[in-house]
Amino acid sequence: MAPFEALYGRRCRSPIGWFMVGEVTLIGLELVQQAMEKVWLIREKLKMAQSRQKSYADVRRRDLEF
């Protein structure tokens, strides 16, 4: 049993299988295309979050004085 399954009581779905449980599995190019779109969306959201955190950090950053 995988650690995720032991902890949460259900199987971990891989990034390739992000479709709803019980949904008919897609074949070939459609599956790859959907996975690529989801990866792109995740990357864009991560970029936005990183940019937001950087702007917060830049406001609070002080110059070093020796």
C-alpha positions as YAML, in Angstrom:
chain: A
units: angstrom
residues:
- id: 1
  name: MET
  ca: [0.00, 0.00, 0.00]
- id: 2
  name: ALA
  ca: [1.33, 3.43, -0.91]
- id: 3
  name: PRO
  ca: [1.78, 6.01, 1.88]
- id: 4
  name: PHE
  ca: [-0.87, 8.28, 0.35]
- id: 5
  name: GLU
  ca: [-3.35, 5.42, 0.18]
- id: 6
  name: ALA
  ca: [-2.62, 4.40, 3.78]
- id: 7
  name: LEU
  ca: [-3.02, 7.97, 5.03]
- id: 8
  name: TYR
  ca: [-6.11, 9.05, 3.06]
- id: 9
  name: GLY
  ca: [-7.78, 5.71, 2.34]
- id: 10
  name: ARG
  ca: [-7.89, 6.18, -1.43]
- id: 11
  name: ARG
  ca: [-5.52, 5.81, -4.36]
- id: 12
  name: CYS
  ca: [-3.40, 8.74, -5.44]
- id: 13
  name: ARG
  ca: [-4.30, 9.95, -8.92]
- id: 14
  name: SER
  ca: [-1.32, 10.74, -11.10]
- id: 15
  name: PRO
  ca: [-1.10, 14.01, -13.09]
- id: 16
  name: ILE
  ca: [-1.96, 12.01, -16.20]
- id: 17
  name: GLY
  ca: [-5.23, 10.86, -14.62]
- id: 18
  name: TRP
  ca: [-6.66, 14.16, -13.35]
- id: 19
  name: PHE
  ca: [-9.98, 13.48, -15.02]
- id: 20
  name: MET
  ca: [-12.95, 12.65, -12.82]
- id: 21
  name: VAL
  ca: [-13.22, 9.18, -11.34]
- id: 22
  name: GLY
  ca: [-15.56, 7.06, -13.43]
- id: 23
  name: GLU
  ca: [-15.04, 9.17, -16.53]
- id: 24
  name: VAL
  ca: [-14.12, 7.31, -19.66]
- id: 25
  name: THR
  ca: [-10.37, 7.34, -20.14]
- id: 26
  name: LEU
  ca: [-9.10, 9.34, -23.06]
- id: 27
  name: ILE
  ca: [-6.87, 7.78, -25.63]
- id: 28
  name: GLY
  ca: [-3.63, 9.07, -27.12]
- id: 29
  name: LEU
  ca: [-3.33, 12.67, -28.17]
- id: 30
  name: GLU
  ca: [-6.36, 13.94, -26.27]
- id: 31
  name: LEU
  ca: [-4.91, 12.68, -22.99]
- id: 32
  name: VAL
  ca: [-1.52, 14.23, -23.68]
- id: 33
  name: GLN
  ca: [-3.12, 17.53, -24.78]
- id: 34
  name: GLN
  ca: [-5.23, 17.76, -21.62]
- id: 35
  name: ALA
  ca: [-2.22, 16.97, -19.42]
- id: 36
  name: MET
  ca: [-0.15, 19.64, -21.20]
- id: 37
  name: GLU
  ca: [-2.90, 22.23, -20.74]
- id: 38
  name: LYS
  ca: [-3.13, 21.46, -17.02]
- id: 39
  name: VAL
  ca: [0.64, 21.67, -16.62]
- id: 40
  name: TRP
  ca: [0.63, 25.02, -18.43]
- id: 41
  name: LEU
  ca: [-2.15, 26.31, -16.15]
- id: 42
  name: ILE
  ca: [-0.26, 25.17, -13.04]
- id: 43
  name: ARG
  ca: [2.92, 26.87, -14.25]
- id: 44
  name: GLU
  ca: [1.09, 30.13, -14.90]
- id: 45
  name: LYS
  ca: [-0.47, 30.09, -11.42]
- id: 46
  name: LEU
  ca: [2.93, 29.35, -9.86]
- id: 47
  name: LYS
  ca: [4.45, 32.29, -11.75]
- id: 48
  name: MET
  ca: [1.72, 34.58, -10.43]
- id: 49
  name: ALA
  ca: [2.21, 33.34, -6.86]
- id: 50
  name: GLN
  ca: [5.99, 33.73, -7.08]
- id: 51
  name: SER
  ca: [5.61, 37.25, -8.46]
- id: 52
  name: ARG
  ca: [3.22, 38.19, -5.66]
- id: 53
  name: GLN
  ca: [5.55, 36.78, -2.99]
- id: 54
  name: LYS
  ca: [8.54, 38.57, -4.56]
- id: 55
  name: SER
  ca: [6.72, 41.89, -4.49]
- id: 56
  name: TYR
  ca: [5.83, 41.38, -0.80]
- id: 57
  name: ALA
  ca: [9.44, 40.49, 0.01]
- id: 58
  name: ASP
  ca: [10.86, 43.42, -1.96]
- id: 59
  name: VAL
  ca: [8.74, 45.89, 0.02]
- id: 60
  name: ARG
  ca: [10.09, 44.59, 3.34]
- id: 61
  name: ARG
  ca: [13.72, 44.17, 2.24]
- id: 62
  name: ARG
  ca: [16.24, 46.63, 3.70]
- id: 63
  name: ASP
  ca: [19.64, 47.61, 2.38]
- id: 64
  name: LEU
  ca: [22.60, 46.14, 4.23]
- id: 65
  name: GLU
  ca: [24.53, 48.58, 6.36]
- id: 66
  name: PHE
  ca: [27.98, 47.81, 7.75]
...
